[in-house]
Amino acid sequence: MKITVYKNPSAGVLHKFKERVNKMLPQIYRRTDIEKQFGISRAGIYNMMAEGRFPKPVKLGERAVGWLEEDLKNWLDNMQETK
């Protein structure tokens, strides 16, 4: 068991709270992350989305979208099953 000693006790509580919140929130990947991770171009992503072969993004703001990690995992699993 790892014990962490903080100079400010409330800092430790805040740190643990942030860890719990981060575990609860879904991981979201931006388009550039997907391009780097999977080697797919921007056009490739949107072409596959139009064909129904890539997950749709979630809206993060007025001009920002991202893809849920769970959707990307399911997409990868489906890709492996079709091979």
N, C-alpha and C positions, 0 to 999 in steps of 0.2 A: 504494500500500500504506500503510495507516494503522499507525503505531507508537504504542503507548501505553506511557508510562513510569510505573511505580508506585514510590512511596516504599518500599514493602515488597514485595520480589520475590515472596514467597509469595502476596500478595494477587492479583497478576496471574495466577498459576497457578490459584488458586482460582476467580477470575472466569471464566477460559477453561473450566475444568472444569464450572462451573455452566451456562455457555452450551451446552456439548455435551450435558449431561444434559437440559436443557430441550428441546433439539431432538429428543432420542430419545424423550422421554415424550409420550404422546398428550395433546392439548389436551382438557380436559373442561369442558363448560358446565353450569352449574347452571340450574334452572328459571327463576329470575328473569332470568338472562341471555337465555334463549330468549324469554321473554315480551317483553323490551325489544327484542331484535334483530328478531324476526319479527312482533311485534304479536299474539301469540296468548295468550289467557287460560289460566290454570291449568286450568280446566274443559275448554277447547278442546284442550289438549295431551293430557289424560287421555282425553277422548272419542275423539280420533283414534287414540290408542294402543289403545284397546279395539276399535276398528274395523280395526286393522292398517294404518292410514295414517300412522303416526308411529313412529319408532324407539323401542325399549324402552331405558330407562336402565340404567346400570351402577350397582351398589351401591358406595358409597364408605365407608359405615360403617353403624352400626346404624340410624340414622334419616336418612341422607343418600344421595341419588342424583345422578347427573349423566349427561350425554349426551356421547358421544365425537364429536369434531369430524368424523371420517370418516363416521360414521353420519348426521350432520346434512347433510353435503355430498351424500351419496348420496340422501338424502331430497329435497333441493332439486333435484338433477338429475332425479330421477323425477317431481317435480312439474312441471318445465319440459317434460319429454317428453310428459306426458299432456295438456298444454294445446294 
